[in-house]
Amino acid sequence: MTKSAIIRCDASPTLGGGHVMRCLTLADAMAAEGYAVRFACAAGSVEAVPALARSRFETITLVNPLDPAELLGHLAEDVQVAVIDHYGIDAAYERALRARVETVVVIDDLADRPHDCNILVDQNFGREAVDYAGLVPEDAAVLAGAQYAMLRPEFAHARKNALARRAATGKVGRILVSMGMTDIGGITAQVLDAVLSAGTGAAVDVVLGSGAPSLDAVRAMAERRGDVAVHVDTADMSALMATADLAVGAAGSTSWERCCLGLPTVALVLADNQRRLSRALADAGVMIAAGSVEEITAGVARLGAAAPARQVMSGAAAGVTDGEGVARVVRALGAAKSGERRTLRLRPATTADAEALWKWRNDAAARASFRNTGTVGWTDHLGWLESKLADEGTLLRVAELSGAPAGVIRFDRGGQTSADVSINVDAAFRSKGFGQQLLAAGCAEVSEIGFCATLRAEIRVGNRPSRRIFEQTGFRPAGEDGEMMYLERHLAGEC
């Protein structure tokens, strides 16, 4: 039986088209899973995003876009899923839908208002489920972090070759300028002028929408020069990004496309809601954040002259997202519908878990319990994770609830018969008995596969909650050094 879904999002020359574009990606993935998808948008959205007009999805134009009654009036049949991607909509609107819709999915970037939903997706780097504590129902699944960035499939397909090319390239031959298809405020012409002023000698590709305010000015600049190409309403952004050596773009949703392909970037904030993301990515070494158009010239010149810096930045960016986020969102949607919402599942960790593991490692409460209480930088963390995933003496497992990573357990074999075990739980799931479930599931796995005969845990003296979790899972005290206490569990009879 065909499942029905409605997606509520808007676009305009001032708002931009990012909400609609990521929802189109989600719509394609849902359609592949058998959903009949329709869009409901404010007037002007189709004109602002030509890709919506070209899509296979019917679009309902709303006269009163913030009135849930109008949307409900268009839902003649039962609807299984409603997706809301709109900063002006909150729990009141969503609550009206839940009476008619089985599953409400909210896509948000702000964590600044309450929602009444089954699933919340925030695809921003550094975002955590705990950021939505008190803003969503307690049983809602919160999919937080850039591993949920919803990119079109061509980005994941282009990733391998793009990363290999960047590792081998020593010179900037092409620069991509993309400030958003709607070109908010006509910013693209100013940015192009700043890029050319850097004097890199590289060819420049400029991406614009057909209604962009800067289009005529950019075309005029291109006609005067032989090193600028203009791409209008391009459908092949992944190819342009894959062949670029450096990008200048907005610090919005296209950040995830650039990260997926490991593209070094100078980013300019075009809206207040982009500031947090810009800071997080710049602090992690993923991009250079330009505070003004004037700063773009210096950023481009600096990266253009430093191949090693570009390669480091490329690696840091590539670790942010692998381009498979939309598949993870759809899998979580399937879990919600099948009743698997609170079933704990252990799976092997992958490079896609880098951000979640990094956030958990640097959480202040978690660090206070470690022997090494310092924070770990993003690039150092990526190197550590790569080495651990390749180490046959390490077993690294991520626990999922409702399709979202909620904790990690690690076993490091220290000899032929013993292994050290450690756990870390997402702050949103602490003090709920989840730590003991995680530890018990991990111990059961290593016992079943015969990974070791003895498990050893290290816990800071005075950390009673952790000690209780381990002792309730069969660990017994085995000494202390004044700072840390040691516990052991013998599995010999269980292997």
N, C-alpha and C positions, 0 to 999 in steps of 0.2 A: 504494500500500500504506500502511495506517495505521501511523504510528510510535508507539512506546510510550514514556511518560515517567513517572517516579516522583518526587515531591517530598517531601522529608523535613524537617519543621519542627514546632514545638510552640508551644502557647499555654497560659497559665494566669493566674489573677488576680494572681499576683506577677510573672510574666514579662511579662505584657501580650500583646497580639495583633498587634504590628507585624510579626513574622516571617511569620505566616500571611497577613496582609492583603497584604503585597507579593508573596508567593508566589501568592496567588489572582490578582493582576494578571498575573503572568508566565504562570500556567496558562491564563488566558483568551487571551493572545497566542499561546501555543504551540498551543492548540486550534485557533485560527484558521489556523494553518499546517499542520494535519493531524495533530497529536499527540493520542493518547488518553492523558489525564493522570489519574493517581491520586495521592492524598496518603497519607502514612504519618506518623501522629502519636501522641504519648503520650496516655494516657487523660486526659480532661478538656479536650482542646484544642477539640473541637467545641462543647462547652458554653461555653467562654470566648469563642469567636468565632462568633456566630450566622451570620455571612456564610458560613462554611465549611459549615454545615449546609444553608443555602439554595442553595449552589452546585450545579452539575451534576456535580461531581467525586466519585467514590467515595473514601471515607476508610477506610484500614486503621488499626485501633487496635493499637498495639504494647504488649505486656506488659513486654518488656525493651527499652526504647527506645534504649539505647546499645549494644546488641549487634547488629552488622551481620548476623550469621547469621540472626536473626529476620526482618529485612527481606528478605534474600536468599531466605528460605523462601517469601515471598509472591510472588516473581518467577518464576512458572511459565514465562513466555515470555521471549524475548529482549527486553531493554529498551535502547532507543537512548540515552536521556538520563536521568541521575539528577541532581536538584538538591538540594543540602544547604544549609539555612539554619538553623544551630544552633551556638551558642557552645560547647556541650559535645562537639562532634564535631571530630576532627582527621584527620591523614593516615592513622592506623591504620585507622579506620573506612572512610575513602574508598578506601584501597588494596584493601580486601576487595571493594568494589563494582566496581572497575575490571576485575576478572577477568570480570565478567558484563555490564558496561555499556560502550557505545561511548564516550560522552562524559559526564564528570562535571563538573558546574558547582557551584561553591561560592559562596555569598553570605555575605560577612563584613563586619564593621565595625571589627574590632579590630586586625588585623595582629599578633597576639600568639602564633601557633602555626603549625606546619607543616601544609600541605595537599598532598594528592596528587590533582590535578585537571587538567582540560584548560582550563577557563576559570574565572577568579575575578572576581567582581563586588564592588566596594566602592563604594557610591553616595554616600559622604560627601564633602562639600565640603573641598577641600584635600588629599585623599588622592592619593598618587602611586603609580605602578606600582613604583617603586624601594622603596617601603615594604614590598613583599613579596619583595624580593630574598633568596634563600636559604630562603624559606618555601614556595615553589611550584616545580614542575619548571621548568627553564630554558625549555622550549618552551611553557609555559602562557601563554595570553592573559590579561593583567590589565586589566580594564575599571575604571579608577579615576576617581572624581569624580562630582559631582552630575548631570552630563549623562546618567548611567546610572540616575538615580533612577526606580524603577518605579512610576509613577502610573497610576491608572485613566484611560481615554481622556477622560472628561468634564472632567478638569482642563485638558488641552490645548485642548479645545473651548471652555471658558469663559474661557481666558486673554485673548484679544483684548479682549473686552468688559469684563472685570474691570480690566485695565490702563487702558483708556480712562476708566472710571468713577473710578478712583483719581486720575488726573491732573486730573480736573475737580472733585473733591470737596474742600471746604474745612472741613467740619465732621464730627466723629465722631457719626454717628447710630446706628450699631449696633456692638456689641462681641461677638466670638465667644469663648466659653470652652470649650476642648476639651483635657482633660488625658489623653485616652486612654479608649477604650471600657471598659476594665477598672477605671479609676479607682483606680490603685494606692494603697493606704493610705487611701482615702477622702479624697483631696486636693482633689477638686473643690469641695466645700462651703466649705473654707477659702479657696480661690482666688476663688470667687464673692464671698465676703464682702470680700475685699481689693479686688476690682474695684469693687464698689459703694461702698466707702469712698473711692474716688478722686473721686467726685462729678462725673463728666463729664456726667451727665444723659442719657446714651445708653441705648438699649434693649440688653438683654443676651440673647444666645442661648447656652444651655448644652447641650452634647452629652454624653450618657452612654450606657453600655450598660445593658441591662435588669438585669444582675446587679451593677451598680456599688454599692459600699458607701455612697456619698453620695446615692444617688437619693432616698430618703425626705426627707433633710434639705434637698436642693435643691428638691424639689417644695414642701416646706413654706415655704421662703423665697419661691418664686415665687407661692404663694397669698397671701402677705402683701403682695405688691407687684404693681403693674401693668406693670412694665417688664422682667420676666424671663420668657423662654419656654424650656421644657425640651423637648429633642428626644432621644427614646430610640431606640437602634438605628437611627439615621437612615441612609438609603441615598442621601441627597442632600447630602453634605458639600460638594461643589464649589459648589452654589448658596448654601449658608450662608456659605462663605468669600468667594464673589464679591460678595455683598451687604454683607459686613462692612467696616467702615472701620479696624478694629483688632482684633487677636487676642491672647489670652493662652492659651498652650499649653505642652505639654511639648516639651523639646528633643530629640525623637526623630524617627521617620520622617515624622510629619506636617509636619515643617519643610519638606519638599520640596513638599508640596501648597501650603503657604502661600507659598513662594517662587515657584512656578509662577504663582500669581495675584497676585503682588506685594503681599501682605498684610502691612502693618507689624505687628510682633509683639513682645510681652514674653514671653520664654520662661523656664521654670523647669526646672532639671535634676532629673529624678526617678530617675536611675540613674547609677552611676559611668561607664558606657560612653558617656554623653551629654556628659560634661564637655569632651572634646576638640572635639566638634562645636559645642557651645555657644560656646566661646572663639573658634573659627575664624569662625563666623557673626557674632558680636558684633564682633570685630576688623575685619571687612569692612564693618561698618555695615548688616548685613542685619537685625539685631534687637537688642533690649536683653536682656541676660542678667540675670535676677534670681537672686540667690544664696539667697533665702528667700521665703516667702509674703509676709512683711512688705514686701519690696522691690518687690513687684508693684504696690502702691498708688502708690508714687512714679513707677514707670515708666509706668503707665497715665495718670496725671495729666500727666506731662511730654509724652508723645506726643499725648495728647488736646488739649493746648493749643497745639500747634505743627504747623500744616498743612504748612509748607515742609519740616520735618524728616520728616514722614510721607511726603511725596512723594519725597524723596531716598532714604529707606529702601525705599520701594516699588520704585524703579528698581534699587537695589542687589540687592534680593531677586529681582526678575524676571530679572536676569542670571545667576542661579545655575543655573536649570534651566528648560527649556521644556516639560516634561511628556512628552517623546517618548523617555524613557530605555528603556522596555521594548522599543520597536521596535529600538533599537540593540543591546540584549542579544540579541534573537532573530536579528538579522542576523549578529551575531558567532557565534552558535550555528550558523547556516547555513554561514558561512565555515569553521568548524572541521570540519564534516561533509563539506564539498566539497573539502577539502585545500588551501584557500587560506591556510593559517595564516601563512606567512611571505612572502606576496607583498606587495610595496610598492605602494600605490595612492595617487596624489595626487588630491585633490579640493578644490574651492573652500572656503575657510573660511567659517563662518557665526557668528552670535551664539551658537549652542550651544557653540562652541569657546572661549568666553570664559575659562572656568576653566582649561582646559589651557594656553592661551596665557599666562595670568597666572602660573601656576605656573612655566612654563618661563622667563618673563622675570625672575622674582624668584629663581630658583635661584642659590645663592651662586657656584657654579662658572661658570655662564653670565654672571653680572653682572661677574665679574672680567675678562672678555674684552671688555666693552662700554666705549665712551668714557664713558658715564654709568653709573657702577657702583651708583647708589642703587636702592632698591626703589620700586615703583609701587603705589599704593593701589588697592583694588578698584574704587571708583567712577571714579577717573581712568582706569583701564584700560578700563572699559566705554565711556567717552567716546571714548578713542583708537580702540578697535576699531570703534565705530560710524562714526567719520569715515573710517577706512581702508577699510571695506567699501563706503562710498559713493563713494570716490575712484577715478575711472576711470584715474588714473595709478598705481594700486597693484594689484599682483597678489599675493594672499595665498593660499597653498596649504598644506593640512595633509596630512601623510603618515600613512597608516594601515598597521599591521601587524596581522593577525588581527582586523580590525574596530576596533582601538583606536588613537587618535591617538598617534603616536610622535615627531613632529617637525613643524616648520613652516619654510617658505621664503617669503621676501617679496622682491618686486621693486618698487622705487619709481622711477618714471620721473623723471629730473632734467632732461630736455630732450626734443627731438624724436627723438634717436637713441640716448640712453644711459639706463641704469637702474642703481641701486644694488641689490645683492643681499645678503641676510643669511640665515643658517640658525640654527636652534636645535633641539637634539635632546633628547628626554626622557632623564633621567639613566640610566634602565634600559636604554637602547639605545646608550649611548656606548661607544667603543672596540671596536665590533663591525663597523666598516665601513659602518654605516648612514648616517653623515653624507655620505659620498661618493655613495652611492646616491641620497640625497635631493637633493643638489646637481645630480647628473647628470640626474635626472628633471626637475627644475625648469628647468634650462637647455635641455633638449630641448623642453620645452613653449613657452618664450618664443621659441625659435628657430623652431619650427613655426608659431606664430601671428604672427610678425613684430612682437613687442612692442617690440623695440629692436634696434639694431645693435651696441651695445657694453655689456658688463656690467662693473661696477666693484664691488670688495669692499674693505672696511675691516677690518683685523685688527690686534689689539694686537701691538706689537713683542715678540718672544719667544714668541708663541703658536705653537709649531711644529706641533702637531697640526692646528690650523685651516689654517695655511699649507700643510701637506702635502695636506689635502683639496682645497683650491682649486687648487693647482698640478697635482694629478693629474687635475683636471677641466678642464684647458686654460687656467687663469689664469696670467698672468705678472706679475712685480713691475713696479710703475709709480711707485715713489717712497715716501717716508715723511716724517713730520713729527717724529720723535723719540719720539712716543707710539704712533702708529698707522702701519702700513704699508699701501700700496694695491696692489691687484692688478687686472688687467684681462683681459677675454677679448673678442675681436672676433667677432661673429656675422654680420657682413655677408655673408660667403659662405655662411652656413648658412640665412639667412632666406629 
